[in-house]
């Protein structure tokens, strides 16, 4: 049996590994169009900032290690350009020339990831206009930023915020242009965005909200941007307006896309075409709270979906991916920002009757110096009392733990009362005796606790 | 209606507050034998170390604030010496003399906490032999330690370990005497104890395991201890061999004790005597994994039990305390030690068929400098696949978050597979893309994941 995996990122590498492990007799071929596999795009801001020294540090395994240790055939610098679903063939082209090759497959796993979504405006091809996506291109990105003094970031989402920290740390001027009225609008409500905006201001990052990019200005090299709020000068412009599924190969193969625009799969990661699976950022996921398909491209689910696709491709339906609850976390300097489940603003769209409360607390006992400020927002469905959303912002790494707890709470459909009575740990250095999540549950209960 | 609460610690103060809040017409009297209420004994090691400057910092509210802001009558320096369950009276004695007073009650909440358990050996009354329990006595404790150069700690449990850090930080010699073969034996298995022992050694704390204290030696003032392994010199000796429920008042009142030796209550925190409730360290708790009553005296459950007792005393059965899963956390310098559920060594006693795995991981992506080493041990019941225990040790505050996640996982009876597929958050600074808890679940699955 031959299993071809297209894409060497999180999902593809996991899929290939799992397939080979479960079916050592299968020939597993991993196709990657850059020269890197198991690459971590989430680490690019750290590379720009200089916390990570080399883009090679962002990979987990080299292609050689993958071949040698796992027995997987790895073809780097190779693009999959055509899948024939009936004849079960795939056409591969080596980058930089050479003839194409057509090979047979028994199973194919599409893990082609996502690509930056670039607004179709004048000037987007100017030198100094950059996107943040693949570690293989991170050197160019860093070079551009290193020589700039003033950087405009288009988009106040995760990538925009993380790049703002990296570039500000390098001592450069940073201006974020955001078309909406709040930042990180996929992850936090407007009230919580204020906390992020205050911190950006405190760190010297200028934010222009409700501002739409019209044009990138310059001759050959970028000189600034034109927005509906006027012109902003810049030596470099980062386009961080989002990403979209890299689905052209799937479309060409006749693989069905879902309403989100990403590949539709069932819980076994099977697509509508027999023998073709999809995993990772190119595929949509089932959201357990929304009870609907969503497109939330993040590494942890990509890895697990890859694993599920690889296992099922190798052995038939043996395992399924139950879905996500939309956990995400980022940081700006020491402000950690976590989110899970539904936002307050979207809860009604999914048929819930939301109630919400936000509390301000401390991450340690009041007398312990390790404590930092933390804000916890909980959203529940009033009739069922179930917690359906949480947003946690605070000046401590422990925000990650809070959001992970909330993730499990929401995943298991726990009520306000069940969260209140959960047995979260206490010691003066790591939590107040009333854990902030428990205080938030109590406040949200409206007096029953 | 008059509600009398005996004991001004976590449980008692919560009970009094909740009762008054829900029934503002009730007269609520809080009896406390020291001069402090809402005191936090968990902070005493920080006071000794000097991280916390004054014992007054360890309290949340002063008696005056409690009276003024909450309308509760607070009687400090007052001891409850007798409860008549039939006549519904309680006899109070003001410390330092004065006549006794007998008052009527409609409901009484016993929240008398716990007291140190001191082995009955020669020399225990010598000067320089101290216990760690009540913030009101913390000054004496600190004074004794400040003037000592070499301190022996009897008992390698939580208090022993936390005091070892505090005293070592002050630059003094510390020797821990532990009668068992491992440390923190209520919280971690022997294999995990090794990690703690290595850290103690690295920080210059001497540990003598399998060593039994026979006698405390000295004339008037302590000069050392005699053990079955020989004599150890010391200027001060801390007895940290455990605590026991402070139950004499309850016993005298005819309140039934459970098999653990603490007060038996139902989930409404009612005792066998009508009108008498118990909450906090003096009461036993239902352990959801052991499916049995246990005595695990910790502040978070004390607070909640107080709240439940207070609510029910004020309004009748309105709310119940569902029990605990045994979450606990401590630290020694930057080694954080968390535990929840069952230990591997005790799982069979409670009818489980345990399987266990321990992994070593990092708290961040491999390339992020914020990462620290963490060890995760998971214990599951093989037939049901449910996670029944977790121990997490690591050089990062984020251990607290891991153990809180495990607490909810165990509380909700999640299986290995459900934990594996849970949507824990990822960003390079706060977690590897495969969260250590998820890696541990995968390893524990034995190849199904």
Interface residues (C-beta under 8 A of the other chain):
Chain A: X10 X40 X42 X43 X46 X51 X52 X57 X58 X60 X298 X299 X300 X301 X303 X304 X307 X319 X321 X322 X324 X325 X326 X327 X328 X329 X330 X331 X336 X338 X340 X365 X366 X367 X368 X369 X370 X396 X397 X398 X399 X400 X401 X402 X403 X404 X405 X407 X408 X409 X411 X412 X414 X420 X421 X422 X423 X424 X425 X426 X427 X428 X429 X430 X431 X433 X434 X435 X438 X448 X449
Chain B: X10 X40 X42 X43 X46 X51 X52 X57 X58 X60 X298 X299 X300 X301 X303 X304 X307 X319 X321 X322 X324 X325 X326 X327 X328 X329 X330 X331 X336 X338 X340 X365 X366 X367 X368 X369 X370 X396 X397 X398 X399 X400 X401 X402 X403 X404 X405 X407 X408 X409 X411 X412 X414 X420 X421 X422 X423 X424 X425 X426 X427 X428 X429 X430 X431 X433 X434 X435 X438 X448 X449
